[in-house]
């Protein structure tokens, strides 16, 4: 019997018994839904983590010279933490030395950060991130200026009391009026607004536009920076190739400045986007490793359900099989009919599962800050699994059907 | 006889029931020529059904030979028998045995599906077969939308569609009222007049009277073989 004919016949049978068909393909449906949804969410997270999280937080081709990591995923032992706390701070002289002696093309910026309340004309905005930074920070952190200007290296040298503010903060304090030239107060010190940074959007649902940047030397430095040091020195290499070179150079400089012996470990930390992603990579690897197992369980269950349904179908349709055999159906015709029916049933389940999985992924995307991106390969795998499970589950019932004796089968009702 | 469609020699069929062996057929030798109209009669337990199953290639004999249209079929494999059933035999059953979910046309197409015909040819030939039994306007009806007589005519169309050597009918009027029975018997008579070989299994003498020849079975043996030549009512 031609293949398409068999599929059409199978679809007719499935349609004739909608409810029973639905229950029989629930297992496969759940398995494939799960596969698509998890892959979509993990894949989406991957894209998000690399594009948004790492590059926003750390910057492209950028690393940070720090006393200890600021982004960690997973557990850190108390011994490690104690070792971190014993480390010396990165000092102003470290920063100056690196900036002056780095041969690899790169720009550097000192950076300290803290949180404060920003006041303007009786209004206030709390929980605002305050950066004390050198002028290149705008390039390194990819801050486009939407209005006004960034502060200059000269203003940093002069410790000018100016700020560049984030988009959301500008909205909160000025509500559509022009913030340029106005004076805001942070911890009782007035600063003149010279620029507004273009909207950055959100990260995991948290706005990235609630900040002010002041020149590193301005008054805020007294409370943004740790005592006798700086939080981090940001180094942005000219390109991906220079990144490794710059890191090697900085590592060597820091080790020699701190007179570390070759056997001693670094007592400072070079933080990169890749490093920040390490924890996430571990999580996604575990998810991808566990996924086949979870999907396999539901598919095996789904397969067993389908096999049972097919055995029932063979029993119920013994008479039909008898008629077909009397009219000249060979064993392989009957075998093909039931295997195709089983595979079609399971594939229909898989297709619904794909739809449901995509729907679920988008539901997660729209209701939570978690992103989702449907991976085309997961759809292909979903359909292939549906066909394979159905065919496998159909073999035994179909072979029983094909071996029925036509006389006995015709007598059955 | 060279024009014998069916040639059986000393054909026997035994069934094993636990430790006992039951002989349903104890050696039947008979020849049926092309375009004969034969009725097989006998009381229940006489071996009628067993003989019909053997003629229809649904079963193989324990002993003896059976040549169908020149082919020795008594030792064939399951799949070879399926092929013979498909090409040589047109079954008409007492209970019609139509697929309930399929339309009349789809039911009639079924033997052609297993013969491996393309969709277009199948539909053309099935339509033609339905027209031969006068059901050209019932093609897309399902069995439960038709009367018993119409159902049986669909079954006859299905039996004819692959141009079989023999039309094998098992109590074709057993589930029909007498008026409809007459109608179906007229269809058989017409087909016979057109050259079709017809083998009819029945226990009703009225029905058997339509045939030209009556084979009477008793206790698994041929008790009589009566020729009653008459002109088929066209």
Interface residues (C-beta under 8 A of the other chain):
Chain A: X1 X5 X12 X13 X16 X319 X320 X322 X323 X324 X325 X326 X327 X328 X329 X330 X331 X332 X333 X406 X407 X410
Chain B: X53 X56 X58 X59 X78 X79 X82 X83 X85 X86 X87 X91 X93 X97 X98 X99 X101 X110 X111 X113 X114 X115 X119 X158 X162
